[in-house]
Amino acid sequence: MQVGYRPHGSPIPFKPEILFYHATVRAMTTTPLSPYVGVPFAAVAISLLLRALRPRDGSLAKPWPLEAKRNLLTDRERVLYHRLIDTLPDHIVLAQVQLLQLLKFKGGRRGYAIFNRISLLSLDYVILNSDTSIVAAIELDDATHEREDRRRADARKSHALKSAGIPLIGWNAKSLPDATAIRAALNPS
């Protein structure tokens, strides 16, 4: 009988049938698992490769489910818009402006938490000088501004404008200002 050695060094009797048994058991446990490991891995790899090769603008090949709004402004907003342009002929009046168009981060460093809090907010009107410098932002509040989510959005909007030094003028949609009130709000003495 031959003598073999255990890993820790104690002699054991050598039996070829034990080696055959271990080799057979090892082959049985590893071979059946390879399809279960290899096939999913290959499927994921192929999926990632196909995704990388797919044209990114493929969704532009057919129309999106969109349509134009009938009017950009509500009836009350249109009335105020016309009053603003009639009262301020030397100014530029813009409607429905994204808040971020008026702001930039100090030092060019974007604060992502702040960006995320204001990125979807818009202003009803922005009044500009003829050189496009900002005079003021105007918000027309209606019943929807009484909802809690709108109050939080209005507070973020107001805080952002105040932080940037841009005046915010708020009027109620039920009592629109006349030309005198518009001039007084934009030229406080």
C-alpha positions as CSV (number, residue, x, y, z in Angstrom):
1,M,0.0,0.0,0.0
2,Q,1.3,3.5,-0.9
3,V,1.3,6.3,1.6
4,G,0.0,9.8,0.7
5,Y,0.1,12.9,2.7
6,R,-2.7,15.1,4.0
7,P,-2.3,18.9,3.5
8,H,-1.2,19.3,7.1
9,G,1.4,16.5,6.7
10,S,0.1,13.4,8.5
11,P,0.5,10.2,6.4
12,I,-2.7,8.5,5.1
13,P,-3.0,5.3,3.1
14,F,-3.1,6.0,-0.7
15,K,-6.2,4.5,-2.4
16,P,-6.6,5.2,-6.2
17,E,-10.4,4.7,-5.9
18,I,-10.7,7.6,-3.5
19,L,-9.0,9.9,-6.1
20,F,-11.3,8.6,-8.8
21,Y,-14.3,9.3,-6.5
22,H,-13.2,12.9,-5.7
23,A,-12.6,13.6,-9.4
24,T,-16.0,12.2,-10.4
25,V,-17.8,14.2,-7.6
26,R,-16.0,17.4,-8.5
27,A,-16.9,17.0,-12.2
28,M,-20.5,16.3,-11.3
29,T,-20.8,19.4,-9.1
30,T,-19.1,21.9,-11.5
31,T,-20.3,20.8,-14.9
32,P,-24.1,21.1,-14.3
33,L,-23.7,24.6,-12.8
34,S,-21.8,26.1,-15.8
35,P,-25.0,26.5,-18.0
36,Y,-26.7,28.2,-15.0
37,V,-23.9,30.7,-14.6
38,G,-22.6,31.0,-18.2
39,V,-25.9,31.4,-20.0
40,P,-27.2,34.3,-17.9
41,F,-23.8,36.0,-18.0
42,A,-23.7,35.7,-21.8
43,A,-27.3,37.0,-22.1
44,V,-26.5,40.1,-20.0
45,A,-23.3,40.7,-22.0
46,I,-25.2,40.4,-25.3
47,S,-28.0,42.7,-24.0
48,L,-25.5,45.4,-23.0
49,L,-23.7,45.1,-26.3
50,L,-26.9,45.5,-28.3
51,R,-28.0,48.4,-26.1
52,A,-24.6,50.1,-26.8
53,L,-25.0,49.6,-30.5
54,R,-28.6,50.8,-30.7
55,P,-28.9,54.3,-32.1
56,R,-29.7,56.7,-29.4
57,D,-32.1,58.7,-31.5
58,G,-34.2,55.7,-32.5
59,S,-37.1,57.1,-30.6
60,L,-37.1,60.1,-32.9
61,A,-38.1,57.9,-35.8
62,K,-41.8,58.2,-34.9
63,P,-43.9,61.0,-33.3
64,W,-44.2,61.3,-29.6
65,P,-47.7,61.4,-28.1
66,L,-47.7,65.2,-27.8
67,E,-49.9,68.0,-29.1
68,A,-49.7,71.8,-28.9
69,K,-51.6,73.6,-26.1
70,R,-54.5,75.6,-27.4
71,N,-53.2,78.7,-25.6
72,L,-50.0,79.3,-23.6
73,L,-51.7,81.6,-21.2
74,T,-55.0,81.5,-19.4
75,D,-57.6,84.2,-20.1
76,R,-56.6,86.2,-17.0
77,E,-52.9,85.8,-17.8
78,R,-53.5,87.1,-21.4
79,V,-55.3,90.2,-20.0
80,L,-52.4,90.9,-17.7
81,Y,-49.9,90.3,-20.4
82,H,-51.5,92.9,-22.7
83,R,-51.7,95.4,-19.8
84,L,-48.0,94.9,-19.1
85,I,-46.9,95.4,-22.7
86,D,-49.3,98.4,-23.1
87,T,-48.0,100.0,-19.8
88,L,-44.3,99.2,-20.4
89,P,-43.7,100.0,-24.1
90,D,-39.9,100.5,-23.4
91,H,-39.5,97.0,-21.8
92,I,-39.6,93.4,-22.9
93,V,-42.3,91.3,-21.4
94,L,-41.8,87.5,-21.4
95,A,-44.4,85.0,-20.3
96,Q,-44.0,81.6,-18.9
97,V,-40.2,81.7,-18.3
98,Q,-38.3,78.9,-16.6
99,L,-36.8,80.2,-13.3
100,L,-33.4,78.9,-14.2
101,Q,-33.2,81.2,-17.2
102,L,-32.9,84.1,-14.8
103,L,-30.3,82.5,-12.4
104,K,-26.8,81.2,-12.3
105,F,-24.8,79.7,-9.5
106,K,-22.2,81.9,-7.9
107,G,-18.7,81.0,-9.1
108,G,-20.1,78.7,-11.7
109,R,-20.4,75.9,-9.2
110,R,-23.7,74.1,-9.5
111,G,-25.3,73.1,-6.2
112,Y,-27.3,70.0,-7.3
113,A,-29.6,70.0,-4.3
114,I,-30.6,73.6,-5.0
115,F,-30.8,72.9,-8.8
116,N,-33.1,70.0,-8.2
117,R,-35.4,72.1,-6.0
118,I,-35.9,74.9,-8.6
119,S,-35.3,73.2,-11.9
120,L,-39.0,72.7,-12.8
121,L,-40.2,76.1,-11.5
122,S,-41.4,78.8,-13.9
123,L,-42.5,82.4,-13.6
124,D,-45.7,83.9,-15.1
125,Y,-43.9,87.0,-16.4
126,V,-40.4,88.5,-16.5
127,I,-39.9,92.2,-17.2
128,L,-36.6,93.1,-18.9
129,N,-35.0,96.4,-19.9
130,S,-34.4,96.8,-23.6
131,D,-30.8,95.6,-23.1
132,T,-32.4,92.4,-21.6
133,S,-31.3,93.1,-18.0
134,I,-33.8,91.8,-15.5
135,V,-36.2,94.3,-13.9
136,A,-38.6,92.0,-12.1
137,A,-40.4,88.7,-12.0
138,I,-44.2,88.7,-11.8
139,E,-46.5,85.9,-10.4
140,L,-50.2,85.9,-10.9
141,D,-51.8,83.9,-8.1
142,D,-55.1,82.0,-8.5
143,A,-56.9,79.4,-6.5
144,T,-54.3,76.7,-7.4
145,H,-51.7,78.6,-5.3
146,E,-53.6,77.7,-2.2
147,R,-52.6,74.0,-2.5
148,E,-49.8,72.9,-0.1
149,D,-47.6,71.7,-3.0
150,R,-47.9,75.0,-4.8
151,R,-47.2,77.0,-1.6
152,R,-44.0,75.0,-1.2
153,A,-43.1,75.7,-4.8
154,D,-43.9,79.4,-4.5
155,A,-41.7,79.6,-1.3
156,R,-38.8,78.0,-3.2
157,K,-39.3,80.3,-6.2
158,S,-39.5,83.4,-3.9
159,H,-36.4,82.3,-2.0
160,A,-34.4,81.7,-5.2
161,L,-35.3,85.1,-6.6
162,K,-34.6,86.9,-3.3
163,S,-31.2,85.1,-3.1
164,A,-30.3,86.4,-6.5
165,G,-31.6,89.9,-5.8
166,I,-34.4,89.8,-8.4
167,P,-37.7,91.6,-7.3
168,L,-40.8,89.4,-7.3
169,I,-44.1,91.1,-7.7
170,G,-47.3,89.1,-6.9
171,W,-50.8,89.9,-7.9
172,N,-54.0,88.1,-7.4
173,A,-55.8,86.8,-10.6
174,K,-59.2,88.0,-9.3
175,S,-58.1,91.7,-9.1
176,L,-55.6,92.4,-11.9
177,P,-53.6,95.6,-11.5
178,D,-54.3,98.6,-13.8
179,A,-51.5,100.7,-15.5
180,T,-51.0,102.9,-12.5
181,A,-50.5,99.9,-10.1
182,I,-48.1,98.3,-12.6
183,R,-46.0,101.4,-12.9
184,A,-46.0,101.8,-9.1
185,A,-44.9,98.2,-8.5
186,L,-42.0,98.4,-11.0
187,N,-40.8,101.9,-10.1
188,P,-41.1,102.2,-6.3
189,S,-40.3,105.6,-5.1
